[in-house]
Amino acid sequence: MIRLNEYHAQLNKSVFIKRIGQVRQFSGLSIEVTGLNATVGELCSIYPKRGEYQGSDAAEHIVAEVIGIGAGYLTLMPYGSVQGLAAGCEVVADGAYAEIGVGEELLGRVIDGFGQPLDGLPPVRTQLKKPLKAAPINPMQRPRIEKVLETGIRCIDSLLTIGKGQRVGIFAGSGVGKSTLLGMVARHVKADINIIALIGERGREVREFIDKQLGDEGMKRSVVVVATSDQPALARIRAAYAALAIAEYFRDQGLQVLLTMDSVTRFAMARREVGLSAGEPPTARGYTPSVFAELPELCERCGTADSGGAITALMTVLVEGDDLNEPISDSLRSILDGHIVLARQLAHKGQYPAIDILKSVSRVMPDIVSQEQKMLAIETVKQMAVLERNRQMVDIGAYQAGSNPALDQALQLETQLLNWLKQDEGGFPRDQAIQNLGNILGRQMLRDRV
């Protein structure tokens, strides 16, 4: 009886019919295929013709995914090089959907969106596979965020406190320090597991991030998923979802997971490429409707779970033209639980991390910190706001000391506050950061109370 059950299981796994079609047209990023019966999201194999010319990049077969259905044809997008592709190439539906191997075997490894190693080490042998797109969690089964996640960054832990399970965006233009800030957090954050997704970024940054920011100790508890900017759009999208699936596995084990994604804007750009190739109409700045539908789907998979674990997400948002109201930035601000804004003018002044306290907010902070810390944060923001409002008048020498007591107080505290906001290395204890801030503001707050 046991033997029959084994045979039955093998028969269920066997494929007796091949679904085959042919390439009709290849245009831009999309491949049109006729004669193939497949569903959206299904993976297919395209076999290049074996003619006289076979370039060095020609593959045995090209993996592609069905992204659209037309009248009498399917639209596919490839995951890799299309060298050797021609009209009439055979296309076989694999009957498989996107999934990724998960498990502790991934710790300390650098992989792509398919789970293949990029670090030169042997392939990762995982015992379990998870679909890239899991079912969403019932919102009533999500525990509330009640515990603080220490990042080791003074101004974040004191003024923009992050909770375990919170989703935060780091908004900045190019070259302002998003990746550097992420690296500081990843190395010193008090979390069990780091899942780092480098999506659509420069290939040079991958090795630098691992060697300079993570180091050997940080890498032992990390999984790095990479899809660089030179890879096809589907590969970049797959890497983002692969990182999420891996993070969900560790969260379901009851662990505290930090998911850092650099950047979610590159993910949105890749989704725009796929949507346009599938025939979607462009909307704001060319982004298709599916982009704005998929962003909340991506973000909502993070957060707390009834297992006791949580995924805390730090997602960088590349602000095009330093415009914080561009479509992706505006959409993500409404989805995420907080945003940290990096300002180019602060970076030019030598303030790193260049966090603009007045434009940043943590929506969870009031519920997870003490009343004393709230007062310190409010007082700090108040002093920074007074300085910002009167900056031009002070710089041109038009202000006379004594005419505005609030500004006089802010000017006295300015140097100490700016020195406190600067930080070269991560790992600063949160309690000590709050105490130092209290020492700076303490005398002034006592005078205000009296």
HUFEN-V627702 format. One record per helix or strand of 3 or more residues. SS is the DSSP state (alpha for helix, beta for strand). FROM is the first residue (numbers start at 1). TO is the last residue. If there is no record, write none. Layout:
BEGIN
ss->SS from->FROM to->TO
ss->SS from->FROM to->TO
END
This chain:
BEGIN
ss->alpha from->2 to->13
ss->beta from->20 to->27
ss->beta from->30 to->34
ss->beta from->42 to->47
ss->beta from->62 to->70
ss->beta from->73 to->78
ss->beta from->90 to->97
ss->beta from->99 to->102
ss->alpha from->104 to->106
ss->beta from->109 to->111
ss->beta from->128 to->131
ss->alpha from->139 to->141
ss->alpha from->154 to->159
ss->beta from->167 to->172
ss->alpha from->178 to->188
ss->beta from->193 to->199
ss->alpha from->203 to->220
ss->beta from->222 to->227
ss->alpha from->233 to->252
ss->beta from->256 to->262
ss->alpha from->264 to->277
ss->alpha from->284 to->286
ss->alpha from->289 to->300
ss->beta from->310 to->318
ss->alpha from->320 to->322
ss->alpha from->327 to->335
ss->beta from->338 to->342
ss->alpha from->344 to->348
ss->alpha from->357 to->359
ss->alpha from->365 to->368
ss->alpha from->371 to->389
ss->alpha from->391 to->395
ss->alpha from->405 to->421
ss->alpha from->430 to->449
END
